[in-house]
Amino acid sequence: MADSMTDAYMAYLQIDHASDPYTILDLSQDDAPTAHEVKAAYRSLALLLHPDKGPSGAFADTHHRLFLKLQQARDDLLSDNSGARDAAAIVKHLVILEGPISLHQRNFDFKARLRNRRVAAIKEEHELAVARTAWKRKSKPASEKPDRAAEKLVAQHGGKITIKQARQAAYNFARKQAEPKAPRQPKTSSNQATLKATKHKKADTIEQQRNSMQETVEQKIKQDPILATPREIAHRRNKELLSGRPNNTSLAEERRRDNTLIAKEFEAEKWIQSQVEPRLAKAVAKMQHRGIFLAAGLIDYENMESKIQQELRDEAKWYFGLDLSEFLGIH
């Protein structure tokens, strides 16, 4: 108790006789005290001179006056506008800031802030890209490609379906095309049987076409007896020989044969000319489908046309059952 009273008395004397804020707070001006040191000195004295702990009676006013003087000294030292922080303290602070340790710390902090900004920018860009990708996946059924396909479907159906139905159909078709296809099955006995049946069916179709052509020729012969085939003429000659007629052909028979050859030549040439252009166009389209480059001068169309004509002549001879080499100039 005696010590506390002694300390309070010494604080009274120190504050009452001092006029400088440093002396009031018992601080050295040469050391340029910091704000923390000023607050610590003020607190130690305020605990002794606080009015709540001061005496009552005649010393109460003096106690309160010294406490206000202590507060004023603290405010003067902490105020930036006052002269409490003299030039020495400011210079000392600048020297500390410009020191190598402080400079390294400030550079490190600056680089860390830049790194944090870059990380934040990259994170924001990544989140934006993820959101954009999710939006594209969500809005894929309404993209431009299904819309074009949907417009084509609506046009094909003459407007009987809505654009929404056509878009959904186009989207389903695109999804089905994008699905992985099943691996190709190896050839088995059932596959061989299917291929064999397909081959036989194709042969039957060709035979039906040939029979149809033969029936067409026979109908023409029935309509005009002059248009007789060489087989028909040979059959008639055999009938004449069996009937005892002379073993020669009459002039009327030769004339009929000539007329028949002329008529058949005209029919064959007409059929060949009608089939040349479609066959040539089909051959060119087939080459385009296979990816063959069709630049000008790379394909000899005349040779292709002559080759197709030769194939058509062979087919005409096979279809009609005639030897056309005599009147078509084929040797």
Buried (B, 14 or more C-beta within 10 A) or exposed (E): EEEEEEBBEEBBEBBEEBEEBBBBBBBEBEEBBBEEBBBEBBEEBBEBBEEEEBEEEEEEEEBBEBBEBBEEBBBBBBEEEEEBBEEEBEEEEEEEEEEEEEEEEEEEEEEEEEEEEEEEEEEEEEEEEEEEEEEEEEEEBEEEEBBEBBBEBBEEEEEEBEEEBBBBBBBEEBEEEEEEEEEEEEEEEEEEEEEEEEEEEEEEEEEEEBEEBBEEBEEEBEEEEEBBBBEBBEEBBEEBEEEEEEEEBEEEBEEBBEBBBEBBBEBBBEBBEEBBEEBBEEBBEEBEEEEEEEEEEEBEEEEBBEBBBEBBBEBBBEBBEBEBEEBBEEE
